[in-house]
Amino acid sequence: MTTLLDGYREHIVAAHKQPLFLLLVGFITSFVFIRFSVRMIRAEVRWWFGNVTPGGLHIHHMVFGLGFLLVGGVGVFATYGGHPWIDWFGLVFGIGCGLVLDEFALILHLDDVYWSEQGRKSVDAVIFGILFTALLLVGYVPLGVVPSQETRWGLITVISVNALASVITLIKGKMWTGLLGIMVPGLSWIGAIRLARPSSPWARWRYATRPRRRARALRRERLLHRRADRARTWLFDLIAGAPDKVPANHPAAHRVAERMSARATAHLDAHAARALARRQARLADRRSAAAAGAAPAAVGGAYGAGDSGGGPSLGAQQRRRAIRAGRNRTYAVRPTGVEHRSGRHPHLRPHTRRIHR
């Protein structure tokens, strides 16, 4: 304990970072408390107080967070940032940050998506805020290294390269590698060198004309990133609770139902149009077959015209209609020469042949 206190006095108090440290403490404490509170409310625990609903109006904790932010920000300006006020107002401001960012998804979507899949963006925003504040706390150099006159340019080069690698890693869709790489040099460099995720902006810009690299990225996404996503989902469920499967009374459920209904209606309309086309083709085939049976001489003439190159014959037209309809169809066939010479078919009775698609 004595070692911890000495380290706190040396690295926090003496370095004039106590207000920022208290801001980070308030940030983390308010987030942990409000997540515990909403999970108790969701579990309907009797011994825990419920939602704040004066007059039946549900007040989100984001509203209280905005109040803490205003008090902390205005208080610092009102006291000219003097001690000890700046320390207390830093703590108040951090509490407000945790309460507001916990409902970042609600602000982004302008909808109560706290327990939906979109609500995971709030956890992302909170973790990003905590990492950024911790980065400011350890100093402007990664790992808290204080540059001297001899090592200044080397450290500035490391910082610049690490920042560029972190930006490339974020563009490649590796959010957590890029964020952690801000504080741990080398981690973002690995993410910048490796393949991008298929849904990232980098893949859309660079892999569109490189099918092999895109195929490798897709294969890696299936094998590796799905496991990482499952671990991330498990961790988020542990921190913030599992999201709902779109409750029936949620506005998003109505939107999903409307989209599904529109798709089903379009599918039924297309199916009805195809059925009508098949029905019309069958009727046309029956009329053609009836006309061919009533005038057999015309059938032979049509075949003759088709063989001489004057146009498509009646049999060819029937075959095309059968293929378009997608069903087995019959068409008239001219008698063979032997049968015609032997007189076995004095009325040129048409034969039928089935074709299969």
KOLKEDREN-611801 format. One record per residue (C-alpha): x, y, z. Coordinates in nm, 2 decimals, decimal comma, m for minus. Layout:
# residues N
<<X Y Z>>
...
***
This chain:
# residues 357
<<0,00 0,00 0,00>>
<<0,29 0,24 0,08>>
<<0,44 0,16 m0,26>>
<<0,12 0,24 m0,43>>
<<0,07 0,57 m0,25>>
<<0,43 0,67 m0,33>>
<<0,38 0,59 m0,69>>
<<0,05 0,78 m0,70>>
<<0,22 1,09 m0,55>>
<<0,51 1,07 m0,79>>
<<0,33 0,99 m1,12>>
<<m0,01 1,15 m1,06>>
<<0,00 1,43 m0,81>>
<<0,35 1,56 m0,88>>
<<0,28 1,54 m1,26>>
<<m0,04 1,75 m1,22>>
<<m0,26 1,46 m1,35>>
<<m0,49 1,41 m1,06>>
<<m0,79 1,58 m1,22>>
<<m0,75 1,36 m1,53>>
<<m0,71 1,05 m1,30>>
<<m1,02 1,14 m1,11>>
<<m1,21 1,19 m1,44>>
<<m1,11 0,84 m1,54>>
<<m1,21 0,70 m1,20>>
<<m1,55 0,86 m1,23>>
<<m1,58 0,74 m1,59>>
<<m1,52 0,38 m1,50>>
<<m1,72 0,39 m1,18>>
<<m2,03 0,54 m1,33>>
<<m2,03 0,29 m1,62>>
<<m1,99 m0,01 m1,39>>
<<m2,26 0,12 m1,16>>
<<m2,52 0,20 m1,43>>
<<m2,46 m0,13 m1,60>>
<<m2,51 m0,31 m1,28>>
<<m2,82 m0,11 m1,21>>
<<m2,99 m0,17 m1,55>>
<<m2,91 m0,54 m1,53>>
<<m3,08 m0,55 m1,19>>
<<m3,38 m0,36 m1,33>>
<<m3,39 m0,60 m1,63>>
<<m3,39 m0,90 m1,39>>
<<m3,67 m0,74 m1,19>>
<<m3,49 m0,78 m0,86>>
<<m3,72 m0,66 m0,58>>
<<m3,45 m0,51 m0,35>>
<<m3,32 m0,28 m0,63>>
<<m3,48 0,05 m0,72>>
<<m3,64 0,06 m1,06>>
<<m3,65 0,31 m1,34>>
<<m3,70 0,68 m1,27>>
<<m4,05 0,75 m1,42>>
<<m4,21 1,07 m1,28>>
<<m4,56 1,10 m1,41>>
<<m4,51 0,79 m1,62>>
<<m4,23 0,94 m1,83>>
<<m3,92 0,72 m1,84>>
<<m3,61 0,93 m1,78>>
<<m3,29 0,77 m1,93>>
<<m2,97 0,80 m1,73>>
<<m2,83 0,99 m2,03>>
<<m3,03 1,29 m1,90>>
<<m2,85 1,27 m1,56>>
<<m2,52 1,23 m1,74>>
<<m2,58 1,56 m1,93>>
<<m2,64 1,73 m1,59>>
<<m2,31 1,60 m1,46>>
<<m2,13 1,71 m1,77>>
<<m2,28 2,06 m1,74>>
<<m2,19 2,09 m1,37>>
<<m1,84 1,97 m1,43>>
<<m1,77 2,18 m1,73>>
<<m1,92 2,50 m1,61>>
<<m1,77 2,45 m1,26>>
<<m1,41 2,44 m1,40>>
<<m1,46 2,77 m1,58>>
<<m1,64 2,93 m1,29>>
<<m1,35 2,84 m1,05>>
<<m1,07 2,92 m1,30>>
<<m0,95 2,56 m1,27>>
<<m0,81 2,62 m0,92>>
<<m0,75 2,35 m0,66>>
<<m0,92 2,16 m0,51>>
<<m1,22 2,24 m0,73>>
<<m1,07 2,11 m1,05>>
<<m1,02 1,77 m0,89>>
<<m1,39 1,75 m0,78>>
<<m1,52 1,88 m1,11>>
<<m1,30 1,64 m1,30>>
<<m1,46 1,35 m1,10>>
<<m1,81 1,49 m1,18>>
<<m1,73 1,53 m1,54>>
<<m1,61 1,17 m1,56>>
<<m1,93 1,05 m1,40>>
<<m2,13 1,24 m1,67>>
<<m1,91 1,08 m1,95>>
<<m1,99 0,73 m1,83>>
<<m2,36 0,79 m1,81>>
<<m2,39 0,96 m2,15>>
<<m2,17 0,72 m2,34>>
<<m2,35 0,42 m2,19>>
<<m2,65 0,53 m2,41>>
<<m2,44 0,64 m2,71>>
<<m2,64 0,40 m2,93>>
<<m2,96 0,57 m2,83>>
<<m2,82 0,91 m2,93>>
<<m2,69 0,77 m3,26>>
<<m3,01 0,59 m3,37>>
<<m3,25 0,83 m3,19>>
<<m3,43 0,51 m3,07>>
<<m3,44 0,31 m2,76>>
<<m3,20 0,03 m2,88>>
<<m3,03 m0,02 m2,54>>
<<m3,10 m0,40 m2,52>>
<<m3,08 m0,47 m2,89>>
<<m2,79 m0,56 m3,11>>
<<m2,74 m0,20 m3,20>>
<<m2,69 m0,12 m2,84>>
<<m2,34 m0,28 m2,85>>
<<m2,22 0,05 m3,00>>
<<m2,25 0,20 m2,65>>
<<m2,00 m0,05 m2,51>>
<<m1,76 0,03 m2,80>>
<<m1,79 0,40 m2,73>>
<<m1,73 0,35 m2,36>>
<<m1,42 0,13 m2,41>>
<<m1,29 0,38 m2,67>>
<<m1,34 0,67 m2,42>>
<<m1,16 0,48 m2,14>>
<<m0,87 0,39 m2,36>>
<<m0,84 0,75 m2,49>>
<<m0,85 0,89 m2,14>>
<<m0,59 0,64 m2,02>>
<<m0,37 0,73 m2,31>>
<<m0,38 1,09 m2,20>>
<<m0,31 0,99 m1,84>>
<<0,01 0,79 m1,92>>
<<0,14 1,08 m2,13>>
<<0,16 1,18 m2,50>>
<<0,43 0,91 m2,56>>
<<0,32 0,54 m2,56>>
<<0,38 0,35 m2,24>>
<<0,44 0,68 m2,06>>
<<0,80 0,73 m2,17>>
<<0,92 1,08 m2,11>>
<<1,15 1,20 m2,39>>
<<1,48 1,37 m2,33>>
<<1,69 1,59 m2,55>>
<<1,88 1,29 m2,68>>
<<1,59 1,07 m2,76>>
<<1,33 1,32 m2,87>>
<<1,34 1,27 m3,24>>
<<1,35 0,89 m3,21>>
<<1,04 0,89 m2,99>>
<<0,86 1,13 m3,22>>
<<0,93 0,89 m3,51>>
<<0,80 0,60 m3,31>>
<<0,49 0,79 m3,22>>
<<0,43 0,90 m3,58>>
<<0,47 0,55 m3,72>>
<<0,26 0,40 m3,45>>
<<m0,02 0,65 m3,52>>
<<m0,01 0,58 m3,89>>
<<m0,02 0,20 m3,83>>
<<m0,32 0,25 m3,59>>
<<m0,51 0,45 m3,85>>
<<m0,44 0,18 m4,12>>
<<m0,55 m0,09 m3,88>>
<<m0,87 0,09 m3,80>>
<<m0,94 0,14 m4,18>>
<<m0,88 m0,24 m4,22>>
<<m1,17 m0,30 m3,99>>
<<m0,97 m0,42 m3,69>>
<<m1,12 m0,19 m3,43>>
<<m0,98 m0,34 m3,11>>
<<m0,63 m0,40 m3,25>>
<<m0,61 m0,04 m3,36>>
<<m0,74 0,10 m3,03>>
<<m0,51 m0,12 m2,82>>
<<m0,22 m0,04 m3,06>>
<<m0,25 0,33 m2,97>>
<<m0,12 0,24 m2,62>>
<<0,10 m0,07 m2,71>>
<<0,33 0,00 m3,00>>
<<0,38 m0,29 m3,22>>
<<0,03 m0,43 m3,19>>
<<m0,11 m0,19 m3,45>>
<<0,19 m0,26 m3,68>>
<<0,09 m0,63 m3,70>>
<<m0,27 m0,53 m3,77>>
<<m0,16 m0,29 m4,05>>
<<0,05 m0,56 m4,22>>
<<m0,20 m0,84 m4,21>>
<<m0,50 m0,88 m4,44>>
<<m0,80 m0,65 m4,39>>
<<m1,15 m0,77 m4,30>>
<<m1,37 m0,82 m4,61>>
<<m1,63 m0,57 m4,50>>
<<m1,37 m0,29 m4,42>>
<<m1,31 0,02 m4,63>>
<<m0,96 m0,10 m4,71>>
<<m1,10 m0,42 m4,87>>
<<m1,35 m0,22 m5,08>>
<<m1,07 0,00 m5,20>>
<<m0,78 m0,24 m5,25>>
<<m0,93 m0,59 m5,30>>
<<m1,19 m0,52 m5,57>>
<<m0,94 m0,59 m5,84>>
<<m0,75 m0,86 m5,65>>
<<m0,97 m1,16 m5,62>>
<<m0,71 m1,39 m5,47>>
<<m0,64 m1,16 m5,18>>
<<m1,01 m1,11 m5,13>>
<<m1,06 m1,48 m5,12>>
<<m0,79 m1,51 m4,86>>
<<m0,95 m1,24 m4,65>>
<<m1,29 m1,42 m4,67>>
<<m1,13 m1,75 m4,57>>
<<m0,95 m1,59 m4,28>>
<<m1,28 m1,42 m4,18>>
<<m1,45 m1,75 m4,16>>
<<m1,18 m1,93 m3,97>>
<<m1,03 m1,67 m3,73>>
<<m1,24 m1,36 m3,70>>
<<m1,56 m1,55 m3,63>>
<<m1,39 m1,71 m3,32>>
<<m1,27 m1,36 m3,22>>
<<m1,62 m1,22 m3,26>>
<<m1,76 m1,50 m3,05>>
<<m1,51 m1,42 m2,77>>
<<m1,59 m1,05 m2,81>>
<<m1,96 m1,12 m2,79>>
<<m1,91 m1,33 m2,48>>
<<m1,71 m1,06 m2,32>>
<<m1,97 m0,79 m2,40>>
<<m2,25 m1,01 m2,27>>
<<m2,05 m1,05 m1,95>>
<<m2,00 m0,67 m1,92>>
<<m2,32 m0,53 m2,05>>
<<m2,56 m0,82 m2,07>>
<<m2,70 m1,01 m2,37>>
<<m2,92 m0,82 m2,61>>
<<m3,28 m0,90 m2,67>>
<<m3,39 m1,08 m2,98>>
<<m3,60 m0,78 m3,09>>
<<m3,90 m0,78 m2,85>>
<<m4,25 m0,78 m3,00>>
<<m4,34 m0,44 m2,88>>
<<m4,02 m0,27 m3,00>>
<<m4,04 m0,03 m3,29>>
<<m3,76 m0,22 m3,46>>
<<m3,98 m0,53 m3,46>>
<<m4,25 m0,34 m3,66>>
<<m3,99 m0,22 m3,91>>
<<m3,85 m0,58 m3,95>>
<<m4,21 m0,71 m3,99>>
<<m4,28 m0,45 m4,26>>
<<m3,97 m0,54 m4,45>>
<<m4,05 m0,91 m4,43>>
<<m4,40 m0,85 m4,54>>
<<m4,29 m0,64 m4,84>>
<<m4,04 m0,91 m4,94>>
<<m4,31 m1,18 m4,91>>
<<m4,55 m0,97 m5,11>>
<<m4,30 m0,92 m5,38>>
<<m4,22 m1,29 m5,39>>
<<m4,59 m1,38 m5,41>>
<<m4,64 m1,12 m5,69>>
<<m4,35 m1,27 m5,89>>
<<m4,47 m1,62 m5,83>>
<<m4,82 m1,52 m5,95>>
<<m4,67 m1,35 m6,26>>
<<m4,47 m1,67 m6,34>>
<<m4,78 m1,88 m6,29>>
<<m4,99 m1,66 m6,52>>
<<m4,72 m1,67 m6,79>>
<<m4,71 m2,05 m6,77>>
<<m5,09 m2,06 m6,79>>
<<m5,09 m1,84 m7,09>>
<<m4,82 m2,05 m7,26>>
<<m5,03 m2,37 m7,20>>
<<m5,34 m2,21 m7,35>>
<<m5,13 m2,10 m7,65>>
<<m4,99 m2,45 m7,69>>
<<m5,34 m2,60 m7,67>>
<<m5,47 m2,36 m7,94>>
<<m5,17 m2,44 m8,16>>
<<m5,22 m2,82 m8,11>>
<<m5,59 m2,78 m8,19>>
<<m5,51 m2,58 m8,51>>
<<m5,25 m2,84 m8,61>>
<<m5,50 m3,13 m8,57>>
<<m5,77 m2,95 m8,77>>
<<m5,55 m2,86 m9,06>>
<<m5,28 m3,13 m9,10>>
<<m5,19 m3,01 m9,44>>
<<m5,08 m2,68 m9,29>>
<<m4,84 m2,86 m9,06>>
<<m4,66 m3,01 m9,35>>
<<m4,65 m2,68 m9,52>>
<<m4,51 m2,52 m9,21>>
<<m4,24 m2,77 m9,19>>
<<m4,16 m2,73 m9,55>>
<<m4,13 m2,36 m9,51>>
<<m3,90 m2,41 m9,21>>
<<m3,68 m2,65 m9,40>>
<<m3,65 m2,41 m9,69>>
<<m3,54 m2,12 m9,47>>
<<m3,85 m1,91 m9,51>>
<<m3,90 m1,88 m9,13>>
<<m3,94 m2,09 m8,81>>
<<m4,17 m2,39 m8,85>>
<<m4,46 m2,46 m8,63>>
<<m4,27 m2,74 m8,45>>
<<m3,98 m2,50 m8,37>>
<<m4,22 m2,24 m8,24>>
<<m4,38 m2,50 m8,01>>
<<m4,04 m2,62 m7,89>>
<<m3,95 m2,26 m7,80>>
<<m4,27 m2,21 m7,61>>
<<m4,22 m2,53 m7,42>>
<<m3,87 m2,43 m7,32>>
<<m3,98 m2,09 m7,21>>
<<m4,27 m2,24 m7,01>>
<<m4,03 m2,48 m6,84>>
<<m4,26 m2,78 m6,88>>
<<m4,29 m3,08 m7,10>>
<<m4,47 m3,00 m7,42>>
<<m4,58 m3,18 m7,73>>
<<m4,53 m3,08 m8,09>>
<<m4,64 m3,22 m8,42>>
<<m4,39 m3,43 m8,62>>
<<m4,42 m3,48 m8,99>>
<<m4,46 m3,85 m9,09>>
<<m4,15 m4,02 m9,21>>
<<m4,09 m4,08 m9,58>>
<<m4,15 m4,46 m9,55>>
<<m4,48 m4,42 m9,38>>
<<m4,58 m4,16 m9,63>>
<<m4,49 m4,38 m9,93>>
<<m4,66 m4,69 m9,78>>
<<m4,98 m4,50 m9,73>>
<<m5,01 m4,60 m9,36>>
<<m5,12 m4,25 m9,27>>
<<m5,35 m4,13 m9,54>>
<<m5,46 m3,83 m9,32>>
<<m5,11 m3,73 m9,21>>
<<m5,20 m3,79 m8,85>>
<<m4,94 m3,60 m8,65>>
<<m4,72 m3,79 m8,41>>
<<m4,61 m3,64 m8,08>>
<<m4,27 m3,63 m7,92>>
<<m4,18 m3,51 m7,57>>
<<m3,88 m3,29 m7,50>>
<<m3,72 m3,26 m7,16>>
<<m3,55 m2,95 m7,04>>
***
